[in-house]
């Protein structure tokens, strides 16, 4: 009398076969969904580049505003110089119209008119350069702004693809992200 178990070989073989089938199905599912890991990686890369682009975009728009403020200040200085020149011209004309013999005062007015006249051209040139600089900064700002938008679309589409297990959505996200990266680098030109 021993403790002997009756094992049915046929039943045991069926259970082993079922276990093998389950393992094989899990492996197939894992292989078919392994691309989902890459979705996370691409989303992380897109997010890093989008963060850098957003910082650069903000810096450029601040630089553009500073240049525009400087241009406005320079134009105000130009206008003040023009007004001073006009005031001295009116004063000189008044002395001449009255027939004044005060040559010293007339000479002083002429010197002031010439001094203010010399200032005007460099001030106007400087103001135009500052305006052009501001415009260039704004244009570059837009490239980084567009890059951020394209990268965010890429991240969102990647998430949709991973959640729905729909690979074409991920492919579109890769295209969007690649375009965003291209625009990002184009902004550095």
C-alpha positions as CSV (number, residue, x, y, z in Angstrom):
1,X,0.0,0.0,0.0
2,X,1.8,3.0,-0.9
3,X,0.7,6.5,-1.5
4,X,0.4,6.3,-5.2
5,X,-1.2,9.0,-7.4
6,X,-2.9,8.2,-10.5
7,X,-1.8,10.6,-13.2
8,X,-3.4,10.6,-16.6
9,X,-0.7,11.2,-19.1
10,X,-3.2,12.3,-21.8
11,X,-4.7,15.0,-19.5
12,X,-1.2,16.2,-18.4
13,X,-0.1,16.5,-22.1
14,X,-3.2,18.6,-22.9
15,X,-2.5,21.0,-20.0
16,X,1.1,21.3,-21.1
17,X,0.0,22.1,-24.6
18,X,-2.5,24.7,-23.4
19,X,0.2,26.3,-21.3
20,X,2.5,26.4,-24.3
21,X,-0.2,28.0,-26.4
22,X,-0.9,30.6,-23.8
23,X,2.8,31.5,-23.5
24,X,3.0,31.7,-27.3
25,X,0.0,34.0,-27.5
26,X,1.5,36.2,-24.8
27,X,4.8,36.3,-26.8
28,X,2.9,37.2,-30.0
29,X,1.0,39.9,-28.2
30,X,4.1,41.3,-26.7
31,X,5.9,41.3,-30.0
32,X,2.9,43.0,-31.8
33,X,2.8,45.7,-29.1
34,X,6.5,46.2,-28.6
35,X,6.2,49.4,-30.8
36,X,4.3,51.0,-27.9
37,X,7.6,51.3,-26.0
38,X,8.9,53.4,-28.8
39,X,5.9,55.7,-28.7
40,X,7.0,56.7,-25.2
41,X,10.6,57.2,-26.3
42,X,9.6,59.4,-29.2
43,X,7.1,61.4,-27.0
44,X,9.9,62.0,-24.5
45,X,12.3,63.2,-27.3
46,X,9.6,65.5,-28.8
47,X,8.8,66.9,-25.3
48,X,12.4,67.8,-24.6
49,X,12.8,69.5,-28.0
50,X,9.4,71.3,-27.5
51,X,10.6,72.6,-24.1
52,X,13.8,74.0,-25.6
53,X,11.9,75.5,-28.5
54,X,9.4,77.1,-26.1
55,X,12.2,78.7,-24.1
56,X,14.0,79.9,-27.2
57,X,10.7,81.3,-28.5
58,X,10.1,83.3,-25.3
59,X,13.7,84.6,-25.3
60,X,13.4,85.7,-28.9
61,X,10.1,87.6,-28.4
62,X,11.6,89.3,-25.4
63,X,14.7,90.4,-27.4
64,X,12.3,91.6,-30.2
65,X,10.4,93.7,-27.7
66,X,13.6,95.2,-26.3
67,X,14.8,96.1,-29.8
68,X,11.5,97.6,-30.6
69,X,11.5,99.7,-27.4
70,X,15.0,100.9,-28.2
71,X,13.8,101.8,-31.8
72,X,10.9,103.7,-30.4
73,X,13.2,105.6,-28.0
74,X,15.6,106.4,-30.8
75,X,12.7,107.6,-33.0
76,X,11.6,109.8,-30.1
77,X,15.2,111.2,-29.8
78,X,15.2,111.8,-33.6
79,X,11.9,113.6,-33.3
80,X,13.2,115.7,-30.4
81,X,16.2,116.7,-32.5
82,X,14.0,117.6,-35.4
83,X,11.8,119.8,-33.1
84,X,14.9,121.5,-31.6
85,X,16.2,122.2,-35.1
86,X,12.8,123.6,-36.1
87,X,12.6,125.8,-32.9
88,X,16.1,127.2,-33.6
89,X,15.2,127.8,-37.3
90,X,12.1,129.8,-36.2
91,X,14.2,131.8,-33.7
92,X,16.8,132.6,-36.4
93,X,14.1,133.5,-38.9
94,X,12.5,135.8,-36.3
95,X,15.8,137.6,-35.7
96,X,16.4,138.0,-39.5
97,X,12.8,139.2,-40.0
98,X,13.2,141.8,-37.3
99,X,16.4,142.9,-38.9
100,X,18.4,142.1,-35.8
101,X,22.1,143.0,-35.8
102,X,22.9,140.4,-33.1
103,X,25.4,138.3,-35.1
104,X,26.4,136.3,-32.1
105,X,22.9,135.0,-31.4
106,X,22.3,134.3,-35.1
107,X,25.6,132.4,-35.2
108,X,24.6,130.4,-32.1
109,X,21.2,129.5,-33.7
110,X,22.9,128.4,-36.9
111,X,25.4,126.3,-34.9
112,X,22.5,124.6,-33.0
113,X,20.6,124.0,-36.3
114,X,23.7,122.4,-37.7
115,X,24.3,120.3,-34.6
116,X,20.7,119.0,-34.5
117,X,20.8,118.4,-38.3
118,X,23.9,116.2,-37.9
119,X,22.2,114.0,-35.3
120,X,19.2,113.2,-37.4
121,X,20.6,110.8,-40.0
122,X,22.5,108.6,-37.6
123,X,19.5,108.4,-35.3
124,X,17.1,107.5,-38.2
125,X,19.6,104.8,-39.3
126,X,20.0,103.4,-35.8
127,X,16.2,103.3,-35.3
128,X,15.7,101.5,-38.7
129,X,18.4,98.9,-37.7
130,X,16.7,98.3,-34.4
131,X,13.3,97.9,-36.1
132,X,14.8,95.4,-38.6
133,X,16.5,93.5,-35.7
134,X,13.2,93.3,-33.9
135,X,11.4,92.0,-37.0
136,X,14.1,89.3,-37.5
137,X,13.7,88.2,-33.9
138,X,9.9,88.0,-34.3
139,X,10.3,85.9,-37.4
140,X,12.7,83.5,-35.7
141,X,10.3,83.4,-32.7
142,X,7.6,82.2,-35.0
143,X,9.7,79.2,-36.2
144,X,10.2,78.0,-32.6
145,X,6.5,78.6,-31.9
146,X,5.5,76.5,-34.9
147,X,8.0,73.8,-33.8
148,X,6.4,73.6,-30.4
149,X,2.9,73.2,-32.0
150,X,4.1,70.4,-34.4
151,X,5.9,68.6,-31.6
152,X,2.8,68.8,-29.3
153,X,0.7,67.4,-32.1
154,X,3.2,64.6,-32.5
155,X,3.1,63.8,-28.8
156,X,-0.7,63.8,-28.8
157,X,-1.0,61.5,-31.8
158,X,1.6,59.2,-30.4
159,X,-0.5,58.9,-27.2
160,X,-3.7,58.2,-29.2
161,X,-1.8,55.6,-31.2
162,X,-0.5,53.9,-28.0
163,X,-3.8,53.9,-26.2
164,X,-5.8,52.6,-29.2
165,X,-3.0,50.3,-30.4
166,X,-3.4,52.0,-33.8
167,X,0.0,52.2,-35.4
168,X,-0.9,54.6,-38.2
169,X,-1.6,57.3,-35.6
170,X,1.9,56.8,-34.3
171,X,3.4,57.0,-37.8
172,X,1.6,60.4,-38.3
173,X,2.9,61.5,-35.0
174,X,6.4,60.7,-36.2
175,X,5.9,62.8,-39.3
176,X,4.5,65.7,-37.3
177,X,7.4,65.4,-34.8
178,X,10.0,65.2,-37.6
179,X,8.5,68.4,-39.1
180,X,8.6,70.1,-35.7
181,X,12.3,69.1,-35.3
182,X,13.1,70.4,-38.8
183,X,11.3,73.8,-38.1
184,X,13.1,73.9,-34.7
185,X,16.5,73.7,-36.4
186,X,15.4,76.1,-39.1
187,X,14.8,78.7,-36.4
188,X,18.5,78.7,-35.5
189,X,19.5,80.0,-39.0
